[in-house]
Amino acid sequence: MEAVYQSKVTEKLQKLEESKQNVFKTQETYRLSIQQEEERLQSKRDEFERSKREWEESLTKTGFADHIGSLTKTAKKGLF
């Protein structure tokens, strides 16, 4: 009877260890996935900022910034 009990305990401990290893593997997979997603988003953010800078520079070179500024000003009401 003691041998059967001991084998069951050993079996349960093995299952527990396997489960623990699976959790660690899953955690590592998620961590890598999140890290890759962060890198991808940072790359897109950098590309957007570069594109925005180029667009703003092209506006100032062509003088469109002055036109846009005058279009966005609200008309004054009244005599002055």
N, C-alpha and C positions, 0 to 999 in steps of 0.2 A: 504494500500500500504506500509506503514511504517513497519507493522508487517511482511510482506513478505520479505522485504529488510533485516530486523533484523534477520529473520530465516535463510536467505541465508548467511549472514555474520557469524552467529553462526556455520552453517554447514561447511563453508570454514575454519573457525578457528579450528574446530574439525579435519577436514581432514589434515590441516597443522600440528597439534599436533601429530596425528597418524603417519604422514610421518616422523616427527622429531624423534619420538620414534623408528621407523623402522630403520632410519639411525643410531641411537645410538646402536641398537642391532646388526646391520650389522658390524659396526665399532668394537664393542666388540668381535664379532665372528672372524673377521679378526685378531684382536690383539692377541687373544688366539691362533689362528692357527699359526701365525708367531712365537709366543713365544714357542709353542710346537716344531715347526720346528727347531728353534735355539737350543733348548735343545737336540733334536735328533742329530743334526749336531755336537754339542759339545761332546756328548757321543761317536759318531763315531770317532771324531778327537782324543779324549782321548784314545780310544781303538787302533787306528792306532799308536799313539805315543808310547803306551805301547808295542805294537807288534814290532815296529821298534827298540825300546830299547833292547828288548829281543833278536831280531835277531842280532843286532850289538854286544851284549854281547856274544852270541854264536859264532860269527865269531872270536872274540878276544880270546876266550877260546880254540878254536880248531886250531888257528894259520892261518886260512884262510886269515886273514887281510894282513899278510905278502905276501902271494901269490898273492892276488889281487893287492896290491901295486906294486909288481914287474911286473905284467902283464900290468898295466896301464902306466908304464913309457915308454916313447918313446925311440926308439933306437937312439943313437948318430950317426951322419953322419960324416965321415972323419976319420982321423987316431986316434984321441984321443977322 
